[in-house]
């Protein structure tokens, strides 16, 4: 249910407001929408009651049309009187404890404030990313309510990801999801010696052909299902924008990732393509990455709607 339905409701009731009752004009509904959007509990409750009243009014009107219209004595006057009476009945029947308005209010409250229902997303330990990450990374379990760190991470890097998408064609949400998974949503970024940021969001290693800055860290890799710790060299950048650019260049230009690059219309196929190409040695990498990307897609859809 979206707030856009509030404006659409005015078309149902003919613009005939009842003082202190059913909000039938666009201005009244607009004021309710504005107040509810500010997370005002009273406004959310009143908005939910208005939704229920509109529903009850249409239900009563349908019953009246089906059972009481004779076709002989009906005229504009009786129609107006019946309409006003229907509105009055609808207002009186709405807002009862345990009724439809309570359910609507709960839904509106969840949309405005995702954590308002008290849902807590627990952090479940998972094996560290073998080829790139330092230390264990919390699970990015896909839920209806993203964590605070996920929201902050996506908000922080959305612009850089969008610019990289325009230049490379790789969906920004895919890159943000992978960056979120690789860094534990910003909690486990690779650091340079001394603690300075490397801006390496994707855990790309520094091979023989890399001439830029390098961060040497201890990571975990899997060999035949066995995790081992080792020191590895990773690329370091001057900014997050550079990290997105380098990742996009690697995915687009390396034949190794050609299959994944051709599957950007499917989250699961893209993630599986990266795992098959050896992006990571973690046997669960595709599953974890798919979950992270789906979380990012959910968050970015909310950003677009807002």
C-alpha positions as CSV (number, residue, x, y, z in Angstrom):
1,X,0.0,0.0,0.0
2,X,1.4,3.4,-0.9
3,X,0.5,6.9,0.0
4,X,-0.5,7.6,-3.6
5,X,-3.7,5.7,-2.8
6,X,-4.8,8.5,-0.5
7,X,-5.1,11.0,-3.3
8,X,-6.9,8.4,-5.4
9,X,-9.5,8.0,-2.7
10,X,-11.0,11.4,-3.3
11,X,-12.4,10.2,-6.6
12,X,-14.6,7.7,-4.7
13,X,-16.6,10.1,-2.7
14,X,-17.6,12.9,-5.0
15,X,-15.9,15.7,-3.0
16,X,-18.6,16.0,-0.4
17,X,-16.9,16.5,3.0
18,X,-18.5,15.8,6.3
19,X,-17.3,18.2,9.1
20,X,-15.3,16.1,11.6
21,X,-16.0,13.0,9.5
22,X,-14.8,11.7,6.2
23,X,-12.1,13.7,4.5
24,X,-13.3,13.7,0.9
25,X,-11.6,16.7,-0.7
26,X,-8.1,16.7,-2.1
27,X,-6.8,19.4,0.3
28,X,-7.9,17.4,3.4
29,X,-6.3,14.2,2.1
30,X,-3.2,16.0,1.1
31,X,-2.9,17.4,4.7
32,X,-3.3,14.0,6.1
33,X,-0.6,12.6,3.7
34,X,1.8,15.4,4.7
35,X,1.2,14.8,8.5
36,X,1.5,11.0,8.2
37,X,4.7,11.4,6.3
38,X,6.2,13.2,9.2
39,X,5.7,10.1,11.4
40,X,2.9,11.7,13.4
41,X,1.2,8.8,15.3
42,X,-2.1,10.7,15.4
43,X,-2.0,11.5,11.7
44,X,-1.2,7.9,10.9
45,X,-4.1,6.7,12.9
46,X,-6.5,9.3,11.3
47,X,-5.2,8.4,7.8
48,X,-5.9,4.7,8.5
49,X,-9.4,5.6,9.7
50,X,-10.0,7.6,6.5
51,X,-8.9,4.6,4.4
52,X,-11.3,2.3,6.3
53,X,-14.1,4.9,6.0
54,X,-13.7,5.2,2.3
55,X,-13.8,1.4,2.0
56,X,-16.9,1.1,4.2
57,X,-18.6,3.8,2.3
58,X,-18.1,2.1,-1.0
59,X,-19.2,-1.2,0.6
60,X,-22.4,0.4,1.9
61,X,-23.1,2.1,-1.4
62,X,-22.6,-1.2,-3.3
63,X,-25.1,-2.9,-1.0
64,X,-27.6,-0.1,-1.4
65,X,-27.3,-0.2,-5.2
66,X,-27.8,-3.9,-5.2
67,X,-30.8,-4.2,-2.9
68,X,-32.6,-0.8,-2.5
69,X,-32.7,1.0,-5.9
70,X,-36.3,0.8,-7.4
71,X,-35.7,2.9,-10.4
72,X,-39.0,4.7,-10.0
73,X,-38.6,7.2,-7.1
74,X,-34.9,7.7,-7.4
75,X,-33.7,11.2,-8.3
76,X,-30.8,13.5,-7.7
77,X,-32.1,14.5,-4.3
78,X,-32.5,11.0,-3.0
79,X,-29.1,10.1,-4.4
80,X,-27.5,13.0,-2.5
81,X,-29.3,12.1,0.7
82,X,-28.3,8.5,0.5
83,X,-24.7,9.4,-0.3
84,X,-24.5,11.7,2.8
85,X,-26.1,9.0,4.9
86,X,-23.6,6.4,3.6
87,X,-20.8,8.7,4.5
88,X,-22.2,9.1,8.0
89,X,-22.5,5.4,8.5
90,X,-19.0,4.8,7.2
91,X,-17.5,7.2,9.7
92,X,-19.4,5.7,12.6
93,X,-18.4,2.2,11.7
94,X,-14.7,3.0,11.2
95,X,-11.9,3.3,13.7
96,X,-13.1,0.6,16.0
97,X,-10.4,-1.2,18.1
98,X,-9.2,-4.3,16.3
99,X,-10.7,-3.2,13.0
100,X,-9.3,-2.7,9.6
101,X,-7.9,0.8,10.5
102,X,-5.6,-0.8,13.0
103,X,-4.1,-3.1,10.4
104,X,-3.8,-0.2,7.9
105,X,-2.1,2.0,10.6
106,X,0.4,-0.8,11.3
107,X,1.3,-1.0,7.6
108,X,1.6,2.7,7.2
109,X,3.9,2.9,10.3
110,X,6.1,0.1,8.9
111,X,6.4,1.9,5.6
112,X,7.3,5.3,7.2
113,X,9.5,3.8,10.0
114,X,10.9,0.4,9.0
115,X,12.2,-0.3,12.6
116,X,9.0,0.8,14.3
117,X,7.6,-2.7,14.8
118,X,10.7,-3.6,16.9
119,X,12.2,-5.9,14.3
120,X,15.8,-6.5,15.0
121,X,18.0,-8.1,12.3
122,X,20.6,-10.2,14.2
123,X,24.2,-10.5,12.9
124,X,25.0,-14.1,12.2
125,X,28.7,-15.0,11.9
126,X,29.7,-16.3,8.5
127,X,33.0,-17.5,7.1
128,X,35.2,-14.6,6.0
129,X,35.5,-13.8,2.3
130,X,38.5,-15.9,1.4
131,X,40.1,-13.9,-1.4
132,X,39.7,-10.4,-0.1
133,X,38.2,-9.7,3.2
134,X,39.8,-9.3,6.6
135,X,38.2,-11.1,9.5
136,X,34.7,-12.5,9.7
137,X,31.9,-10.6,8.0
138,X,28.4,-10.6,9.4
139,X,25.7,-12.2,7.3
140,X,23.6,-9.9,5.1
141,X,20.4,-12.0,5.7
142,X,17.7,-10.8,3.4
143,X,14.8,-9.4,5.4
144,X,11.9,-7.0,4.9
145,X,13.7,-4.6,7.3
146,X,17.4,-3.8,6.3
147,X,19.8,-3.0,9.1
148,X,21.0,0.6,9.9
149,X,24.5,-0.1,8.5
150,X,23.0,-1.4,5.2
151,X,20.9,1.8,4.8
152,X,23.8,4.1,5.7
153,X,26.2,2.2,3.3
154,X,23.8,2.4,0.4
155,X,23.0,6.1,1.0
156,X,26.7,6.9,1.3
157,X,27.8,5.2,-2.0
158,X,24.8,5.4,-4.3
159,X,26.0,8.4,-6.2
160,X,29.4,6.8,-6.9
161,X,27.8,3.6,-8.0
162,X,25.3,5.4,-10.2
163,X,28.2,7.2,-12.0
164,X,30.0,3.9,-12.5
165,X,26.8,2.4,-13.9
166,X,26.5,5.2,-16.5
167,X,30.0,4.6,-17.6
168,X,30.1,0.7,-17.5
169,X,26.5,-0.5,-17.9
170,X,26.8,-2.7,-14.8
171,X,23.8,-2.1,-12.5
172,X,24.6,0.2,-9.6
173,X,22.6,-2.0,-7.2
174,X,24.7,-5.0,-8.2
175,X,27.9,-3.2,-7.5
176,X,26.6,-1.8,-4.2
177,X,25.4,-5.2,-3.1
178,X,28.8,-6.8,-3.8
179,X,30.7,-3.9,-2.1
180,X,28.4,-4.3,0.9
181,X,29.0,-8.0,1.1
182,X,32.8,-7.6,0.6
183,X,33.1,-5.0,3.4
184,X,30.4,-6.2,5.8
185,X,28.4,-3.0,4.8
186,X,31.4,-0.8,5.6
187,X,32.4,-2.4,8.9
188,X,35.4,-4.4,7.6
189,X,37.0,-2.3,4.9
190,X,40.6,-3.0,4.0
191,X,43.0,-0.6,5.7
192,X,46.5,0.6,4.8
193,X,49.3,0.3,7.2
194,X,48.6,2.8,10.0
195,X,44.8,2.6,9.6
196,X,44.3,4.8,6.6
197,X,41.5,3.7,4.2
198,X,42.4,1.8,1.1
199,X,39.0,2.6,-0.5
200,X,39.0,-1.0,-1.8
201,X,35.3,-1.9,-1.8
202,X,35.6,-5.1,-3.8
203,X,38.6,-6.9,-2.3
204,X,40.5,-6.8,-5.6
205,X,44.1,-8.1,-5.1
206,X,47.2,-6.3,-6.3
207,X,48.8,-8.6,-8.9
208,X,52.0,-8.2,-10.9
209,X,50.4,-5.7,-13.3
210,X,49.2,-3.3,-10.5
211,X,51.5,-0.3,-10.1
212,X,49.4,1.7,-7.6
213,X,49.3,1.7,-3.8
214,X,49.1,-1.6,-2.0
215,X,47.5,-2.7,1.3
216,X,49.0,-5.9,2.9
217,X,46.5,-7.6,5.2
218,X,45.9,-11.1,6.6
219,X,42.9,-12.8,5.0
220,X,41.2,-16.2,4.9
221,X,41.1,-18.4,1.8
222,X,39.5,-21.8,1.1
223,X,41.4,-24.7,-0.5
224,X,39.4,-27.9,-0.9
225,X,36.9,-26.6,1.7
226,X,39.6,-25.9,4.3
227,X,40.1,-22.3,5.4
228,X,43.6,-21.0,5.8
229,X,45.0,-17.6,6.9
230,X,47.6,-15.9,4.8
231,X,49.0,-12.4,4.0
232,X,47.8,-11.0,0.7
233,X,48.3,-7.7,-1.2
234,X,45.2,-5.7,-2.2
235,X,44.9,-2.6,-4.4
236,X,44.4,0.8,-2.8
237,X,42.7,3.8,-4.3
238,X,42.4,7.5,-3.7
239,X,38.6,7.4,-3.5
240,X,35.5,5.1,-3.5
241,X,34.8,6.4,-7.0
242,X,38.1,5.0,-8.2
243,X,37.2,1.6,-6.6
244,X,34.0,1.4,-8.5
245,X,35.7,2.4,-11.7
246,X,38.4,-0.2,-11.3
247,X,35.9,-2.9,-10.5
248,X,33.7,-2.1,-13.5
249,X,36.7,-2.0,-15.8
250,X,37.8,-5.5,-14.5
251,X,34.3,-7.0,-15.0
252,X,33.9,-5.5,-18.4
253,X,37.4,-6.1,-19.8
254,X,38.5,-9.4,-18.4
255,X,37.4,-12.5,-20.4
256,X,37.3,-14.4,-17.1
257,X,34.1,-12.5,-16.1
258,X,32.4,-12.4,-19.5
259,X,29.7,-14.8,-18.5
260,X,28.8,-12.8,-15.4
261,X,28.8,-9.6,-17.4
262,X,26.3,-11.0,-19.8
263,X,23.9,-11.9,-16.9
264,X,23.2,-8.5,-15.4
265,X,19.4,-9.0,-15.9
266,X,19.4,-11.7,-13.2
267,X,20.8,-11.3,-9.7
268,X,21.3,-15.1,-9.2
269,X,22.9,-15.6,-12.6
270,X,25.3,-12.7,-12.1
271,X,26.4,-13.9,-8.7
272,X,26.8,-17.5,-9.9
273,X,28.8,-16.3,-12.9
274,X,31.2,-14.5,-10.6
275,X,31.6,-17.6,-8.4
276,X,32.2,-19.9,-11.4
277,X,34.8,-17.4,-12.7
278,X,36.7,-17.7,-9.4
279,X,36.0,-14.3,-8.0
280,X,36.0,-15.9,-4.5
281,X,36.9,-19.3,-3.1
282,X,34.0,-19.3,-0.6
283,X,31.7,-22.1,-1.8
284,X,28.7,-20.1,-0.6
285,X,29.7,-16.9,-2.3
286,X,27.0,-16.8,-4.9
287,X,24.2,-17.3,-2.3
288,X,25.6,-14.6,0.0
289,X,26.2,-12.2,-2.9
290,X,22.6,-12.7,-4.2
291,X,21.2,-11.9,-0.8
292,X,23.3,-8.7,-0.5
293,X,22.3,-7.5,-4.0
294,X,18.6,-8.1,-3.3
295,X,18.9,-6.1,-0.1
296,X,20.5,-3.2,-2.1
297,X,17.7,-3.4,-4.8
298,X,15.1,-3.1,-2.0
299,X,16.8,-0.1,-0.5
300,X,17.3,1.7,-3.8
301,X,13.6,1.1,-4.8
302,X,12.7,3.0,-1.6
303,X,15.0,5.8,-2.5
304,X,13.4,6.2,-5.9
305,X,9.9,6.2,-4.5
306,X,10.8,8.8,-1.9
